[in-house]
């Protein structure tokens, strides 16, 4: 069934179809309509789940941590400063290896106060141990929720599904709603290896010493460093698992392709623009214009940002003359985080990497500005480091 709805409704439908059992969230623009829609589903009886009203985003994730620890499929959502308010619990959920799914409806972080779109919120949380997926349109949002639960539960790592505030959350697009019978084939009920049970009391995540130790059963238990090592190893393994899930999704639903990267006109490209989210789809029009002018240029969208698909990117960019990274976030005092990550992945390899910043705080990214900037760059015009698109001083 195809419908026309906004991106938040697409996410809410995905959560409903995934069979989430506990939802806890605190309203914040532009996420609010997503959780409002979920509360409507539950109140009307369309969705069998517990909606937990909370007093803050910190409490929302705490409730999801508790629910997931008991074996429930848990979901939350937030944006911007709300995500930052969760920061302590974000680390906790990853360290506790809880397969929670959270939609981050990307929005600029205050101060100064700003409700428009950029990626500073989710990028600032890239080192917390969560998997991060980025959606480019409404179909990727609803499908991404299902894939996020499948991936989180396969590797026992929580997942953020990120999509652009307003540009996706509040715009209307047609998309296909997955059939429930097919979802049952794709996404099995959540069955954790261990869950809290009142009839079998236990302590979870108590103080852990730096070194390995003997536990109460006389068995050698991991120290803190071993626990972190295993999280890192499972993150890297998640790159393979994500593609396996994508392949299974394609087999069941007949759509899907690459879980890690989304190329457009890259086959013979000398220049490739790399980015996250809906900006990469806007760049399709830019590339078409520049291709008509004779420039060999393509776009490569990064679908899975954490774990970082370093080998896939290096392979995809082999033979490219130059990579241009355009991103809506900044590691202050240096450059964009995606640009730094890509430079590291390509260290010692052929392509040079140039970073550019655009769309901070919701500044309009004009297709004409993108076209003019890229045209000038491939013609050899000097750039700042990083370059800024649309800055007006």
SVG drawing of the C-alpha trace seen along z (x, -y; Angstrom):
<svg xmlns="http://www.w3.org/2000/svg" viewBox="-9 -40 59 61">
<polyline fill="none" stroke="black" stroke-width="0.4" points="0.0,0.0 1.3,-3.4 0.3,-6.5 1.4,-10.1 2.4,-11.3 5.0,-13.3 8.3,-11.8 7.3,-11.7 4.2,-9.7 6.4,-7.3 8.6,-6.7 5.6,-6.2 4.2,-3.6 7.5,-1.9 7.6,-1.7 4.0,-0.4 4.7,2.3 7.9,3.3 5.8,4.2 7.5,1.9 6.2,2.7 7.3,-0.3 7.6,-3.9 8.9,-6.6 9.6,-10.1 9.4,-13.8 8.2,-16.3 10.7,-18.5 10.4,-20.2 10.6,-18.8 10.2,-15.3 6.9,-15.9 4.5,-14.7 6.2,-11.3 5.5,-10.5 2.1,-12.1 1.2,-9.7 2.4,-6.8 0.3,-7.9 -2.7,-8.0 -2.0,-4.5 -1.8,-3.2 -4.9,-5.1 -7.0,-3.9 -6.0,-0.3 -4.3,-0.1 -1.0,0.6 -0.5,2.9 2.2,1.1 2.8,-0.9 3.4,-4.6 5.3,-6.0 4.8,-9.7 8.0,-11.2 9.3,-14.6 12.4,-14.8 14.4,-13.2 16.8,-11.8 13.9,-10.0 12.6,-8.8 15.8,-6.9 16.0,-5.7 12.5,-4.2 13.6,-2.5 16.7,-1.1 14.6,0.4 12.1,1.8 14.8,3.3 16.5,4.8 13.3,6.8 13.2,8.1 10.7,5.6 11.2,4.0 11.7,0.3 11.7,-2.9 12.2,-6.6 12.8,-9.7 14.2,-13.2 16.0,-16.1 18.8,-18.6 19.1,-19.6 16.8,-16.8 19.4,-14.3 22.1,-16.1 20.0,-15.9 20.0,-12.1 23.8,-12.0 24.6,-10.1 21.9,-7.5 23.0,-7.2 26.4,-5.9 24.6,-3.6 22.4,-2.0 25.3,-1.2 27.5,0.1 24.6,2.3 24.2,3.7 20.5,2.9 18.9,3.0 16.9,-0.2 16.0,-2.1 15.8,-5.9 14.8,-8.3 16.8,-11.5 15.0,-14.1 18.0,-16.3 17.9,-19.9 20.5,-22.5 21.7,-22.7 21.4,-25.9 22.7,-28.4 21.7,-30.6 18.2,-29.0 17.4,-27.5 14.8,-24.9 16.0,-24.3 17.9,-21.4 21.5,-20.5 23.4,-17.4 25.3,-18.8 23.1,-16.9 23.6,-13.3 27.2,-13.9 28.0,-15.1 26.9,-11.7 28.9,-9.6 31.4,-8.3 28.8,-7.0 28.7,-3.5 25.4,-3.7 25.0,-2.6 24.0,-5.6 21.9,-5.3 20.9,-8.2 17.7,-8.3 17.3,-10.4 13.6,-10.1 10.4,-8.8 10.7,-5.3 14.1,-5.0 12.6,-6.2 9.8,-3.6 12.0,-0.8 14.9,-2.0 13.0,-1.6 12.4,2.0 16.0,2.5 17.2,0.7 15.3,3.1 16.6,6.1 20.2,4.8 20.1,3.7 18.7,7.1 21.2,9.0 24.3,7.3 22.9,6.1 23.8,2.5 21.3,-0.4 20.6,-2.2 19.9,-5.9 17.9,-6.3 18.6,-10.0 16.6,-12.0 16.4,-15.7 14.1,-17.9 11.4,-19.7 13.1,-18.7 11.9,-15.2 10.0,-15.2 7.3,-17.7 7.3,-17.3 4.8,-15.0 6.1,-12.3 4.6,-9.0 6.0,-5.8 5.1,-2.2 3.9,-0.8 5.4,2.7 2.9,5.5 2.5,7.0 2.8,10.6 6.1,9.8 7.3,7.9 6.6,11.1 9.0,12.9 11.6,10.2 11.6,9.2 11.3,11.9 10.0,11.2 12.7,9.8 14.3,12.7 17.2,11.4 19.8,13.8 19.1,12.5 16.3,10.4 15.5,9.3 12.9,11.5 11.3,10.9 11.4,14.6 15.1,14.7 16.6,11.5 20.0,10.3 22.1,7.2 23.1,5.8 26.0,3.4 27.3,3.1 30.7,1.6 33.2,3.3 36.9,3.4 39.6,2.6 40.9,6.2 39.3,9.5 38.0,11.1 36.3,14.2 32.5,13.8 30.2,15.3 30.0,18.5 33.8,18.9 34.0,18.1 36.4,15.6 34.5,12.4 35.4,9.6 37.0,6.4 35.8,3.0 38.4,3.0 37.3,6.4 33.7,5.2 34.6,2.2 36.8,4.3 33.8,6.6 31.6,3.6 34.1,2.3 34.5,5.7 30.8,6.1 30.5,2.6 32.9,3.5 31.1,6.8 27.8,4.9 29.0,3.6 28.6,7.2 25.4,7.8 23.8,4.6 24.4,5.8 23.0,9.2 19.9,7.6 19.6,5.4 19.8,8.4 17.1,10.2 14.9,7.1 15.4,7.0 14.5,10.7 11.3,10.2 10.1,6.7 11.7,6.5 13.5,3.2 16.8,2.2 20.4,2.3 23.5,1.3 23.2,0.8 26.4,-1.3 26.6,-3.6 24.3,-5.0 26.1,-6.0 24.7,-8.2 26.6,-8.5 29.9,-7.4 30.9,-4.8 33.2,-7.0 33.4,-10.0 36.6,-11.9 35.0,-14.0 32.7,-12.5 30.7,-14.5 30.1,-12.6 27.4,-13.5 24.7,-12.4 20.9,-12.5 18.6,-14.4 21.4,-16.7 22.8,-13.8 19.5,-13.5 19.5,-17.3 23.0,-16.9 21.6,-14.5 20.2,-17.5 23.5,-19.3 25.4,-16.4 23.0,-16.1 23.6,-19.8 27.4,-19.5 27.4,-16.3 25.5,-18.1 28.4,-20.7 30.9,-17.9 32.2,-17.4 32.6,-13.8 31.1,-14.1 29.0,-11.8 27.4,-11.7 28.0,-9.1 25.6,-9.1 26.8,-7.5 23.8,-5.5 25.6,-3.9 27.9,-6.4 28.7,-4.4 30.3,-1.9 32.1,-3.9 32.3,-2.0 35.9,-2.8 36.8,0.2 33.6,-0.2 34.3,-3.9 37.9,-3.3 36.8,-0.7 34.0,-2.9 36.4,-5.9 39.3,-4.0 40.4,-5.8 38.6,-9.0 40.7,-12.2 39.1,-14.1 36.5,-13.7 34.5,-16.7 32.6,-16.3 29.7,-18.5 28.2,-18.2 25.8,-20.0 28.0,-19.7 31.4,-20.8 34.0,-19.7 34.8,-23.2 38.4,-24.2 39.1,-21.7 36.7,-20.6 33.6,-18.4 33.6,-15.0 32.7,-13.1 35.5,-14.8 38.0,-13.8 36.7,-10.2 37.0,-9.9 40.5,-11.3 41.5,-8.7 39.9,-5.9 41.7,-7.1 45.1,-7.7 47.8,-6.5 45.4,-6.1 44.9,-8.2 42.0,-10.6 42.5,-13.9 39.7,-15.1 38.2,-18.6 35.7,-19.5 32.8,-21.9 30.2,-23.0 26.6,-23.9 23.2,-24.3 24.2,-25.0 21.3,-26.0 18.9,-25.5 20.5,-27.9 19.0,-27.2 21.2,-25.1 20.4,-26.5 20.9,-24.1 22.4,-27.0 24.9,-27.6 25.9,-24.0 26.2,-24.0 28.3,-27.2 30.6,-26.0 31.3,-22.6 31.7,-24.0 34.3,-26.5 36.0,-23.8 36.5,-21.3 37.8,-24.2 40.5,-24.8 39.3,-27.8 41.0,-28.0 39.0,-27.0 39.1,-27.7 39.7,-24.7 37.0,-23.8 35.0,-25.7 31.7,-27.3 28.7,-27.2 26.1,-30.0 28.0,-32.0 27.3,-35.7 29.6,-38.0"/>
</svg>
